[in-house]
Amino acid sequence: MSPIASDVAAQSFNRRALFTFNALPRVEQKQVLDTLASFLTKPQQWLASNACKFDRDQPTYLVGVNDTLRAIVEVRESRPPLVLDLVRHDTLATFGAFQDAQ
């Protein structure tokens, strides 16, 4: 098992996020895993500095991975974060512009 594969096994990804993760270049895969690992060591600092609330009613956050990649992560007590999706910042901006036009 490769180092990245073993790191992925230690994290929680839903099926959609895992599919997207596997399509990323190795450099971005490592950035995603490093971002998630930082949560496990300092969760409150991680939420305060690296995440913004994505859904008002759910414990879901939008987390910056790098300049162009974002992770949508569900954070629950006493569980590792669950990656729900990985999206490009441009995609979010496009959907935001579409929502504003409605």
DRENVO-201672 format. One line per field, with one value per residue: residue number from 1; residue in one letter; x, y, z of N, C-alpha, C, O in turn. Coordinates in Angstrom, 1 decimal, decimal comma. Layout:
BEGIN
i NUM_...;
aa A_...;
n_east X_...;
n_north Y_...;
n_up Z_...;
ca_east X_...;
ca_north Y_...;
ca_up Z_...;
c_east X_...;
c_north Y_...;
c_up Z_...;
o_east X_...;
o_north Y_...;
o_up Z_...;
END
This chain:
BEGIN
i 1_2_3_4_5_6_7_8_9_10_11_12_13_14_15_16_17_18_19_20_21_22_23_24_25_26_27_28_29_30_31_32_33_34_35_36_37_38_39_40_41_42_43_44_45_46_47_48_49_50_51_52_53_54_55_56_57_58_59_60_61_62_63_64_65_66_67_68_69_70_71_72_73_74_75_76_77_78_79_80_81_82_83_84_85_86_87_88_89_90_91_92_93_94_95_96_97_98_99_100_101_102;
aa M_S_P_I_A_S_D_V_A_A_Q_S_F_N_R_R_A_L_F_T_F_N_A_L_P_R_V_E_Q_K_Q_V_L_D_T_L_A_S_F_L_T_K_P_Q_Q_W_L_A_S_N_A_C_K_F_D_R_D_Q_P_T_Y_L_V_G_V_N_D_T_L_R_A_I_V_E_V_R_E_S_R_P_P_L_V_L_D_L_V_R_H_D_T_L_A_T_F_G_A_F_Q_D_A_Q;
n_east 0,9_0,6_2,1_0,3_-2,1_-2,4_-2,6_-5,1_-6,8_-6,8_-8,3_-11,6_-13,7_-16,5_-18,1_-18,2_-16,4_-14,0_-13,8_-13,3_-10,9_-9,1_-8,8_-7,2_-4,1_-1,0_0,3_-1,7_-3,4_-1,8_-1,8_-4,5_-4,6_-2,8_-4,0_-6,3_-5,1_-4,1_-6,3_-6,9_-4,9_-5,2_-8,2_-9,9_-8,4_-8,0_-10,6_-11,2_-9,2_-9,0_-11,3_-14,7_-18,1_-20,3_-22,9_-25,6_-27,3_-26,1_-23,1_-21,1_-18,3_-16,5_-13,4_-10,3_-7,9_-5,8_-4,8_-6,7_-8,4_-11,0_-12,4_-15,3_-16,4_-17,6_-17,9_-18,0_-18,5_-16,0_-15,3_-13,4_-12,9_-15,3_-14,9_-17,0_-17,0_-14,9_-14,0_-13,4_-12,4_-13,2_-15,5_-17,2_-17,5_-18,8_-21,2_-22,2_-22,4_-24,4_-26,5_-26,9_-27,9_-30,4;
n_north -1,2_2,2_5,2_7,4_6,0_4,6_6,8_7,8_5,8_6,2_8,4_9,8_9,6_10,3_8,4_10,0_12,0_10,5_9,5_11,8_12,7_10,6_11,3_13,5_15,2_13,8_15,7_17,4_15,6_15,0_17,5_17,7_15,6_16,5_18,8_17,7_16,2_18,2_19,0_16,9_17,2_19,8_20,7_22,9_25,2_24,7_24,9_27,6_29,0_27,9_27,2_27,8_28,1_26,1_25,2_26,3_24,8_22,4_20,6_21,4_22,4_24,6_24,2_25,5_24,1_24,5_27,2_26,9_24,7_23,3_21,7_20,1_19,5_17,5_17,9_16,2_15,5_13,6_12,1_11,4_14,0_14,0_13,9_15,3_16,3_17,4_20,4_22,8_26,2_28,0_26,7_26,9_29,7_30,1_28,8_30,3_32,8_32,2_31,6_34,1_35,5_34,5;
n_up 0,0_-0,9_0,6_0,5_0,0_2,5_4,2_3,3_4,0_6,7_7,1_6,8_4,0_2,0_-0,6_-3,0_-2,5_-2,2_-4,8_-6,2_-4,9_-5,6_-8,3_-8,2_-8,7_-7,3_-5,6_-4,8_-3,5_-1,3_-0,1_0,7_2,5_4,4_5,3_6,5_8,5_10,2_11,4_13,2_15,2_16,3_16,6_17,3_16,7_14,0_12,9_13,4_12,0_9,4_8,2_7,2_8,1_6,4_6,1_7,8_9,5_9,9_11,0_9,1_7,1_5,0_3,7_3,1_1,0_-0,8_-3,0_-5,0_-4,4_-2,5_0,4_1,5_4,6_7,1_10,5_13,5_17,0_18,6_16,4_13,5_11,0_8,3_4,9_2,6_0,0_-2,6_-4,1_-6,7_-6,3_-8,3_-9,3_-7,1_-7,0_-9,5_-9,1_-7,0_-8,2_-10,0_-8,2_-7,1_-9,3_-9,5;
ca_east 0,0_1,4_1,9_-0,9_-3,3_-2,5_-3,2_-6,5_-7,5_-6,9_-9,3_-13,0_-14,2_-17,6_-17,8_-18,0_-15,1_-13,0_-13,6_-12,6_-9,6_-8,3_-8,5_-6,3_-2,6_-0,5_0,6_-3,0_-3,8_-1,0_-2,3_-5,8_-4,3_-2,1_-5,1_-7,1_-4,2_-3,9_-7,6_-6,8_-4,1_-5,7_-9,4_-10,5_-7,6_-8,2_-11,9_-11,1_-8,3_-8,9_-12,6_-15,9_-19,3_-20,9_-24,3_-26,0_-27,9_-25,3_-21,7_-20,4_-17,4_-15,7_-12,0_-9,3_-6,8_-4,8_-5,4_-7,8_-9,1_-11,7_-13,0_-16,5_-16,1_-18,5_-17,2_-18,8_-17,8_-15,3_-15,1_-12,5_-13,7_-15,8_-14,9_-18,2_-16,7_-13,7_-14,4_-12,5_-12,9_-13,9_-16,8_-18,1_-17,8_-19,7_-22,6_-22,5_-22,9_-25,7_-27,5_-27,1_-28,7_-31,8;
ca_north 0,0_3,4_6,1_8,1_5,1_4,3_8,0_7,9_4,8_6,7_9,5_9,5_10,2_9,6_7,8_11,0_12,7_9,6_9,4_13,1_12,6_9,7_11,9_14,6_14,9_13,4_16,9_17,9_14,5_15,2_18,7_17,4_14,8_17,4_19,7_16,9_15,8_19,3_19,0_15,9_17,6_21,0_20,9_24,3_26,2_24,4_25,4_29,0_29,6_27,3_26,8_28,6_27,4_25,9_25,0_26,9_23,8_21,1_20,8_21,3_23,5_24,7_24,2_25,7_23,1_25,3_28,4_26,6_23,5_23,4_20,5_20,3_18,6_17,4_17,7_15,7_15,2_12,4_11,3_12,2_14,7_13,3_14,7_15,1_16,6_18,3_21,2_23,9_27,5_28,5_26,1_27,5_31,0_30,0_28,5_31,5_33,9_31,7_31,8_35,6_35,9_34,0;
ca_up 0,0_-0,9_1,8_0,3_0,2_3,9_4,8_3,0_4,8_8,1_7,0_6,3_2,8_1,4_-1,9_-4,0_-2,2_-2,5_-6,3_-6,6_-4,3_-6,5_-9,6_-8,0_-8,8_-6,0_-4,8_-4,2_-2,6_-0,1_0,5_1,3_3,7_5,4_5,9_7,4_9,6_11,1_12,3_14,3_16,3_16,9_16,0_17,4_15,9_12,6_12,5_13,5_11,0_8,1_7,8_7,4_8,2_5,0_6,3_9,1_10,3_10,0_11,3_7,8_6,9_3,7_4,2_2,0_0,9_-1,4_-3,6_-5,9_-4,0_-1,2_0,9_2,3_5,6_8,2_11,8_14,6_18,2_18,8_15,2_12,5_10,0_7,1_3,7_1,8_-1,4_-3,0_-5,2_-7,1_-5,9_-9,4_-9,4_-6,1_-7,5_-10,6_-8,5_-6,2_-9,2_-10,5_-7,1_-7,0_-10,4_-9,4;
c_east 0,9_1,2_0,6_-2,1_-3,5_-3,1_-4,6_-7,3_-7,7_-7,9_-10,6_-13,4_-15,4_-17,2_-17,4_-16,7_-13,9_-12,7_-12,9_-11,2_-8,7_-8,0_-7,6_-4,9_-2,1_-0,2_-0,6_-3,5_-3,1_-1,5_-3,6_-5,5_-3,7_-3,1_-5,9_-6,3_-4,1_-5,2_-7,4_-5,9_-4,6_-7,1_-10,0_-9,8_-7,9_-9,6_-11,9_-10,3_-8,4_-10,3_-13,7_-17,1_-20,0_-22,4_-24,7_-26,5_-27,2_-23,8_-20,8_-19,6_-16,8_-14,3_-11,1_-8,1_-5,6_-5,5_-6,6_-8,8_-9,7_-12,3_-14,2_-16,4_-17,1_-17,7_-18,2_-17,9_-17,3_-15,3_-14,1_-13,4_-14,1_-15,7_-16,1_-17,9_-15,5_-14,1_-13,4_-13,2_-13,7_-15,3_-17,7_-18,4_-18,8_-21,1_-23,0_-23,1_-24,3_-26,8_-27,9_-28,0_-30,2_-32,7;
c_north 1,2_4,3_6,9_7,3_4,8_5,6_8,2_7,0_5,3_7,9_9,0_10,3_9,5_9,2_8,9_11,7_11,8_9,5_10,7_13,1_11,8_10,3_13,1_14,2_14,6_14,6_17,4_16,9_14,7_16,5_18,5_16,6_15,6_18,3_18,9_16,5_16,9_19,4_18,0_16,3_18,8_21,4_22,3_25,3_26,0_25,0_27,0_29,6_29,1_26,9_27,8_27,8_27,3_25,8_25,4_25,8_22,5_21,5_20,6_22,5_23,4_25,0_24,5_24,7_23,8_26,5_28,1_25,4_23,7_22,0_20,9_19,2_18,7_17,1_17,3_15,4_13,8_11,5_12,1_12,9_13,9_14,2_14,3_15,3_17,4_19,1_22,3_25,2_28,1_28,0_26,7_28,9_31,0_29,8_29,6_32,6_33,5_31,9_33,3_36,1_35,5_34,9;
c_up 0,0_0,3_1,7_0,6_1,7_4,6_4,5_3,8_6,3_8,2_6,6_5,1_2,4_0,0_-3,0_-3,8_-2,5_-4,0_-6,8_-6,1_-5,2_-7,8_-9,5_-8,3_-7,4_-5,1_-4,1_-3,2_-1,2_0,6_1,3_2,6_4,8_6,1_6,9_8,7_10,7_12,0_13,4_15,4_17,0_16,3_16,1_16,7_14,4_12,1_12,5_12,4_9,6_7,5_8,0_7,3_6,8_5,1_7,7_10,1_10,6_10,4_10,1_7,5_5,5_4,2_3,0_2,1_0,3_-2,1_-4,5_-5,4_-2,6_-0,9_1,7_3,3_6,7_9,5_12,9_15,8_18,2_17,6_14,3_11,5_8,8_5,9_2,8_0,3_-1,5_-4,2_-5,5_-6,7_-7,0_-9,6_-8,3_-6,5_-8,6_-10,1_-7,7_-7,1_-9,7_-9,5_-7,0_-8,1_-10,3_-8,7;
o_east 1,9_0,2_-0,1_-3,1_-4,6_-3,8_-5,4_-8,4_-8,7_-8,4_-10,8_-13,4_-15,5_-16,2_-16,5_-15,9_-12,9_-11,5_-11,9_-10,3_-7,5_-7,0_-7,1_-4,5_-2,7_-0,4_-0,5_-4,1_-3,7_-1,5_-3,8_-6,0_-3,9_-3,0_-6,2_-6,9_-4,1_-5,1_-7,8_-6,1_-4,4_-7,2_-10,5_-10,4_-8,0_-9,6_-12,4_-10,6_-8,0_-10,3_-13,6_-17,2_-20,2_-23,1_-24,2_-26,3_-27,6_-23,4_-19,9_-20,1_-16,6_-14,0_-11,2_-7,5_-4,4_-6,6_-7,5_-9,8_-9,1_-12,7_-14,2_-16,5_-17,5_-16,9_-19,1_-16,8_-17,9_-15,3_-14,0_-14,6_-13,3_-16,5_-16,2_-18,5_-15,1_-14,5_-12,6_-14,4_-14,7_-16,3_-18,9_-19,6_-19,7_-22,1_-24,2_-24,1_-25,1_-27,9_-29,0_-28,8_-31,0_-33,9;
o_north 1,3_4,1_7,1_7,7_4,7_5,4_8,6_7,3_4,9_8,2_7,9_11,5_8,3_9,5_8,8_12,0_12,3_9,5_10,6_13,5_12,2_9,9_13,6_13,0_15,0_14,5_17,7_17,2_14,7_16,5_19,0_16,9_15,4_18,5_19,5_16,5_16,7_19,9_18,4_15,9_19,0_22,3_22,9_26,2_27,0_25,6_27,6_30,7_29,8_26,3_28,7_26,8_28,3_26,3_24,8_25,9_21,7_22,6_19,8_23,7_22,4_26,0_23,7_24,5_23,7_26,8_29,0_25,3_24,2_21,2_21,8_18,0_19,7_16,1_18,1_15,0_12,8_10,3_13,3_12,5_13,0_15,2_13,2_14,7_18,1_18,5_22,7_25,3_28,7_28,7_27,0_29,3_31,9_30,4_29,9_33,3_34,3_32,4_33,6_37,1_36,0_34,6;
o_up 0,8_1,0_2,7_1,2_2,2_5,6_5,4_4,3_6,9_9,3_6,1_5,2_2,5_-0,5_-3,7_-4,7_-3,0_-4,4_-7,6_-6,9_-5,5_-8,4_-10,5_-8,1_-6,4_-3,8_-2,9_-2,2_-0,2_1,9_2,4_3,6_6,0_7,3_7,9_9,8_11,9_13,1_14,6_16,6_18,2_15,5_15,1_16,0_13,7_11,1_11,6_11,9_8,7_6,4_8,9_6,6_6,2_4,2_8,7_11,3_11,4_10,1_10,1_7,7_4,9_4,9_2,0_3,2_0,8_-1,8_-4,7_-6,0_-1,7_-1,7_2,5_2,9_7,1_9,5_13,2_15,6_17,7_17,7_14,4_11,3_8,4_5,9_2,4_-0,5_-0,5_-5,2_-4,6_-6,8_-6,8_-10,0_-8,6_-6,3_-8,6_-10,5_-7,7_-6,7_-9,9_-9,8_-6,8_-7,9_-11,0_-8,6;
END
